[in-house]
Amino acid sequence: MHVTLVNLSEEWETNTTQEQVRTITHLPYYRYSFAVAAGLALAYLFILVLCIGGNGLVCYIVLKNRRMRSVTNLFILNLAFSDLLVGIFCVPTTLVDSLITGWPFNQAVCTLSGFIQGVSVSASVFTLVAIAVDRFLCIIYPFRQKLSLPKALGIVLLIWALAIAIMCPAAAMLKVVQLNDTDMVHENETYSLYTCYENWPEPDMRKAYTTVLFVHIYLAPLSLISIMYGIIGARLFSFHGPERRSSGELQGDRSSISKKKMKVIKMLVTVAVLFMVSWLPLWTLMMLSDYEDLEEERISFLASYVFPFAHWLAFFNSSVNPIIYSCFNENFKRGFQAAFSSCRCSQETEPPVVYFERSRNAVFFVSNKISNIESVERGRAPQGNGEPAPKQTQPRVRGILLEEISKITTDNRVSTAWEK
């Protein structure tokens, strides 16, 4: 998944000896001007904060709330974890690699960065397939046995095993290689130029492996996802057909397919479509660089401008998913709001204390401890003639009948948006 193109169209210098003629290319250490580099750095830092913060909150919300521990939420958690890996290991190294000519890190970072990026992308697309299959079975075959959490956990482990297996050849071929005929120049000093890329024994092997990756972790999975969501959409919207309205079955169909599930399907389709659109430019460039014999001018343009944007767009997909969850799902929205408001709540020195009192007519009265103390102090304040004021009766607070408690807990409880 790691692609490095080196610009070879700069200043040329020829050193001639009696034995051979050697041509050396001198490249600037920094690829861009200060303004362009600052804009690129801000763009990458923006998605870095969104990716780590947003996906970290998604993992925290799902793990903390027991009500959200469902099959679909487990897949959402796995998707957020893979996106979190992209933000931690891939975004910073890609930014530095884009700003500086060549590869500024060692062999371990080269292997780890490319391997984690490939594994996380593979795990993400396989997770999207698992979510689509789960929704497909629930909607199209509603009377079949639902997928249990232990089985879903086994599927998650299988997803990571397949992702690691398919990216092992790339990890084995990633090498940091010194370019003998190219140097970097910075402040009148010359430095050796290194690059991190997949050093296959034969170019055709690289082409074949790139094609296998494109088919297995982009083309085939997203085609399958599109087909399943297309069938799901046709089934859901068929319930609103005019032939069903006359038969009187529309009400029953609407009760079986709730608005909540419709909203979940829209959210999952949005996630899949954004993944497809975000990764299409980078995949196109990788296939183009492997199958086309590009000129040096085109390589220079792609390496300097197109590839950094394509990488940014692919990483942006990892940071935008939490925003989609908060827009389509009330539980995630409330979790994000609670996380953001926790800082303000922690600054309060003494939060209000609420307690309950039971009366003879089976009514719970809710009282605030602070307001009670203030009312007592006001009741004891002396009047103008020096005599204590008469004791004021505490205003009655609206209560909740015991018979209504069970109704409240069943009707107004926080329910997950992924219930089958």
C-alpha positions in Angstrom: 0.0 0.0 0.0 3.0 2.3 0.3 3.9 4.1 -2.9 6.8 6.4 -3.2 7.6 8.3 -6.4 10.9 10.2 -6.6 11.2 13.4 -8.7 14.2 13.1 -11.0 13.7 16.3 -13.0 15.8 18.8 -11.1 19.3 20.1 -11.6 21.8 17.8 -13.2 25.5 17.6 -12.5 28.0 15.4 -14.5 31.2 14.1 -12.9 33.6 12.7 -15.5 36.4 10.3 -14.7 38.8 8.3 -16.9 36.9 5.1 -16.2 33.2 6.1 -16.5 30.7 8.9 -16.8 28.4 9.2 -13.9 25.3 11.4 -13.8 24.0 12.6 -10.4 20.7 14.2 -9.7 20.5 16.8 -7.0 17.1 17.3 -5.3 16.0 19.9 -2.7 15.5 18.5 0.8 12.1 20.1 1.1 9.6 19.6 -1.7 7.4 22.6 -1.2 7.6 26.3 -0.3 6.8 27.3 3.3 3.2 28.3 2.4 2.4 25.0 0.6 4.0 22.9 3.3 2.1 24.7 6.0 -1.2 24.2 4.2 -0.5 20.5 3.7 0.6 20.1 7.3 -2.6 21.8 8.6 -4.7 19.6 6.4 -3.1 16.4 7.7 -3.1 17.6 11.3 -6.9 18.3 11.0 -7.7 14.7 9.9 -5.2 13.4 12.5 -7.1 15.1 15.4 -10.5 14.0 14.0 -9.3 10.4 13.4 -7.8 9.8 16.8 -10.3 11.8 18.8 -13.4 10.6 17.0 -12.6 6.9 16.7 -11.3 6.9 20.2 -14.6 8.2 21.5 -16.5 5.6 19.4 -14.5 2.8 21.0 -15.0 4.4 24.5 -18.8 4.7 24.0 -19.3 1.2 22.7 -17.1 -0.4 25.4 -18.6 1.6 28.3 -22.3 1.3 27.5 -23.5 -2.2 28.0 -26.7 -1.5 26.0 -24.6 -0.9 22.9 -22.8 -4.3 23.0 -24.6 -5.8 20.0 -23.4 -7.5 16.8 -23.5 -4.5 14.6 -21.9 -2.3 17.3 -19.1 -4.9 17.6 -18.4 -4.4 13.9 -18.6 -0.6 14.3 -16.1 -0.9 17.1 -13.8 -3.0 14.9 -14.0 -0.4 12.1 -13.2 2.4 14.5 -10.2 0.5 15.9 -8.8 0.0 12.4 -9.3 3.7 11.6 -7.6 4.5 14.9 -4.5 2.6 13.8 -4.4 4.6 10.6 -4.5 7.8 12.5 -1.7 6.8 14.9 0.7 5.0 12.6 0.1 6.1 9.0 -1.0 9.8 9.0 2.2 11.2 10.7 4.7 9.2 8.6 2.8 10.0 5.4 2.9 13.7 6.1 6.6 13.8 6.8 7.3 11.6 3.7 5.2 14.1 1.6 7.1 17.1 2.9 10.6 15.8 2.6 12.3 14.3 -0.5 13.0 10.6 0.1 12.3 8.5 3.1 13.5 10.0 6.4 12.9 7.0 8.6 14.5 3.6 9.2 13.6 0.2 7.9 11.4 -0.7 10.8 9.2 2.4 10.3 9.0 1.7 6.6 7.8 -1.9 7.1 5.4 -1.0 10.0 3.8 2.0 8.4 3.1 0.2 5.1 2.0 -3.0 6.8 -0.4 -1.3 9.3 -1.9 0.8 6.6 -2.6 -2.2 4.4 -3.9 -4.3 7.3 -6.2 -1.6 8.6 -7.6 -0.9 5.1 -8.2 -4.6 4.6 -9.8 -5.0 8.0 -12.1 -2.0 7.3 -13.4 -3.3 4.0 -13.9 -6.8 5.3 -15.8 -5.3 8.3 -18.0 -3.4 5.9 -18.7 -6.7 4.1 -19.6 -8.4 7.5 -21.9 -5.5 8.4 -23.6 -5.7 5.0 -24.1 -9.5 5.3 -25.5 -9.2 8.8 -28.0 -6.5 7.7 -28.8 -8.5 4.6 -29.7 -11.6 6.6 -31.7 -9.7 9.2 -33.8 -7.9 6.6 -34.2 -10.5 3.8 -34.4 -13.5 6.1 -35.9 -12.1 9.3 -37.0 -15.4 10.8 -33.6 -17.1 10.6 -31.4 -17.3 13.7 -29.6 -14.0 14.4 -25.9 -13.8 14.6 -24.7 -14.0 18.2 -22.0 -12.0 19.9 -19.6 -14.9 20.2 -19.9 -15.7 16.5 -19.5 -12.1 15.6 -16.3 -12.0 17.7 -15.0 -15.0 15.8 -15.8 -13.2 12.5 -13.8 -10.2 13.8 -10.8 -12.4 14.6 -11.1 -14.0 11.1 -11.2 -10.5 9.5 -7.9 -9.6 11.1 -6.3 -12.9 10.3 -7.3 -12.5 6.6 -6.1 -8.8 6.6 -2.7 -9.8 8.0 -2.3 -12.7 5.6 -3.0 -10.7 2.5 -0.5 -8.0 3.5 2.4 -10.2 4.6 3.9 -10.3 1.0 4.0 -6.5 0.9 5.6 -6.3 4.4 8.3 -8.7 3.3 9.0 -6.7 0.1 9.1 -3.2 1.7 12.7 -2.1 1.7 14.6 1.1 2.4 16.9 1.5 -0.6 19.6 4.2 -1.3 19.5 5.7 -4.7 23.0 5.8 -6.0 22.5 8.4 -8.7 20.4 10.9 -6.7 21.4 13.1 -3.7 19.6 15.7 -1.6 20.9 19.2 -1.1 20.1 21.3 2.0 22.1 24.4 3.1 24.9 23.6 0.7 25.2 20.2 2.2 24.7 17.0 0.2 22.9 14.0 1.7 22.2 10.5 0.4 18.7 9.9 -0.8 16.7 6.9 0.5 13.3 5.6 -0.5 10.8 3.1 0.9 9.1 1.0 -1.6 8.2 -2.6 -2.5 11.3 -4.1 -3.9 10.0 -7.1 -5.9 12.5 -9.3 -7.8 10.5 -8.7 -11.0 8.3 -5.8 -12.0 5.6 -8.2 -13.2 5.3 -9.6 -9.6 4.5 -6.2 -8.3 1.9 -5.6 -10.9 0.3 -9.0 -10.2 0.2 -8.3 -6.4 -1.2 -4.8 -6.8 -4.0 -6.3 -9.0 -4.7 -9.0 -6.4 -5.0 -6.3 -3.7 -7.2 -4.2 -5.9 -9.6 -7.0 -6.6 -9.7 -8.5 -3.1 -9.8 -5.4 -0.9 -11.6 -2.9 -3.1 -13.4 -4.1 -6.3 -14.9 -7.4 -5.2 -15.9 -6.4 -1.6 -17.5 -3.1 -2.5 -19.3 -4.8 -5.5 -20.7 -7.3 -3.0 -21.7 -4.6 -0.6 -23.5 -2.6 -3.4 -25.5 -5.7 -4.4 -26.6 -6.5 -0.9 -27.6 -3.0 0.0 -29.4 -2.7 -3.3 -31.5 -5.8 -2.5 -32.1 -4.4 1.0 -33.2 -1.1 -0.3 -35.6 -2.7 -2.8 -37.1 -4.9 -0.1 -37.6 -2.0 2.3 -39.1 0.4 -0.2 -41.3 -2.4 -1.6 -43.3 -2.2 1.6 -44.7 1.2 0.5 -46.0 0.0 -2.8 -49.5 0.8 -3.9 -50.5 -2.8 -4.2 -49.8 -3.3 -0.5 -51.8 -0.3 0.6 -55.1 -1.7 -0.8 -54.5 -5.1 0.9 -54.3 -3.6 4.3 -50.9 -5.1 5.1 -49.0 -1.8 5.1 -49.4 -1.3 8.8 -48.0 -4.7 9.7 -45.1 -4.3 7.4 -44.2 -0.9 8.8 -44.2 -2.3 12.3 -41.8 -5.1 11.3 -39.5 -2.7 9.5 -39.1 0.2 11.9 -37.9 3.7 11.1 -34.9 3.0 13.4 -33.7 0.2 11.1 -34.2 2.3 8.1 -32.0 5.0 9.6 -29.3 2.4 10.4 -29.3 1.1 6.9 -28.9 4.7 5.6 -26.0 5.2 7.9 -24.2 2.0 6.9 -24.8 2.7 3.2 -23.2 6.2 3.7 -20.2 4.7 5.4 -19.7 2.2 2.5 -20.2 4.8 -0.2 -17.7 7.2 1.4 -15.1 4.4 1.7 -15.5 3.6 -2.0 -15.2 7.3 -3.1 -12.3 8.1 -0.7 -10.1 5.3 -1.7 -10.8 5.3 -5.5 -8.2 8.0 -6.4 -5.4 6.3 -4.5 -6.1 2.9 -6.0 -6.3 4.5 -9.5 -2.9 6.1 -9.0 -1.3 2.9 -7.7 -2.6 0.9 -10.7 -1.5 3.7 -13.0 2.0 3.8 -11.6 2.4 0.0 -12.0 0.9 -0.5 -15.4 1.9 2.8 -17.2 5.5 3.8 -18.2 5.2 7.4 -17.0 7.5 10.2 -18.1 9.6 12.0 -15.5 7.5 15.1 -15.7 4.3 13.2 -14.9 6.1 11.3 -12.1 7.2 14.7 -10.6 3.7 16.1 -10.7 2.1 12.9 -9.3 4.6 12.7 -6.5 4.4 16.3 -5.5 0.7 17.0 -5.7 -1.6 14.2 -6.6 -0.3 11.4 -4.3 -0.4 13.6 -1.1 -4.0 14.6 -1.9 -5.0 11.0 -2.6 -3.5 9.9 0.7 -5.2 12.7 2.5 -8.6 11.8 1.0 -8.1 8.1 2.0 -7.1 9.1 5.5 -10.1 11.5 5.7 -12.4 8.5 5.3 -11.0 7.1 8.6 -11.8 10.4 10.4 -15.2 11.1 9.0 -16.9 7.9 10.1 -17.5 9.1 13.7 -19.2 12.2 12.4 -21.6 9.9 10.4 -22.3 7.8 13.5 -23.2 11.0 15.5 -25.5 12.3 12.7 -27.5 9.1 12.2 -27.5 7.5 15.6 -28.8 9.1 18.8 -26.7 6.9 21.2 -23.5 8.0 19.6 -24.6 11.6 19.5 -25.4 11.5 23.2 -22.1 9.8 24.0 -20.2 12.5 22.1 -22.2 15.2 23.9 -21.5 13.6 27.3 -17.8 13.3 26.5 -17.6 17.0 25.5 -19.7 18.2 28.5 -17.7 16.1 31.0 -15.0 18.8 31.2 -17.5 21.4 32.2 -19.2 19.1 34.7 -15.8 18.2 36.3 -15.2 21.9 37.0 -18.3 22.2 39.2 -17.3 22.2 42.9 -20.5 20.8 44.4 -23.0 19.3 42.0 -26.7 19.3 43.0 -27.6 16.3 45.2 -31.0 14.7 44.4 -32.7 12.4 46.8 -36.1 10.8 47.0 -38.8 10.8 49.7 -41.6 8.4 49.9 -45.1 9.5 51.0 -48.1 7.6 52.2 -49.9 8.0 48.9 -47.2 6.1 47.1 -45.7 9.2 45.4 -42.0 9.9 45.0 -41.1 13.5 45.7 -37.8 14.8 44.2 -36.0 17.4 46.3 -32.8 19.3 45.8 -30.6 19.4 48.9 -29.2 22.9 48.1 -32.6 24.4 47.5 -33.9 22.9 50.8 -31.1 24.5 52.8 -31.7 27.9 51.2 -35.5 27.7 51.9 -34.8 26.8 55.5 -32.4 29.7 55.9 -34.9 32.1 54.4 -37.6 30.7 56.8 -35.4 31.5 59.8 -34.6 35.0 58.7 -36.0 37.6 61.2 -38.8 39.9 60.2 -38.7 43.7 60.5 -40.0 43.6 64.1 -37.2 41.3 65.3 -39.3 38.2 65.5 -38.4 35.1 63.5 -40.4 34.7 60.3 -42.9 31.9 60.3 -41.7 28.6 59.0 -42.4 28.4 55.3 -43.7 25.3 53.9 -41.6 23.7 51.2 -43.3 23.8 47.8 -44.4 20.4 46.6 -42.5 19.0 43.7 -44.2 17.1 41.0 -44.0 13.4 41.8 -44.1 10.2 39.9 -46.6 7.5 40.7 -45.2 4.1 41.4 -47.6 2.6 38.9 -46.0 4.8 36.2 -42.4 3.9 36.9 -42.4 0.6 34.9 -44.0 2.5 32.0 -41.3 5.1 32.1 -38.5 2.7 32.2 -39.8 0.7 29.3 -40.9 3.6 27.1 -38.1 6.1 27.8 -35.1 3.9 28.2 -32.0 4.4 26.1 -32.3 1.8 23.4 -29.7 0.9 20.9 -30.2 1.6 17.2 -28.9 -1.8 16.3 -31.6 -4.1 17.9 -32.6 -6.8 15.6 
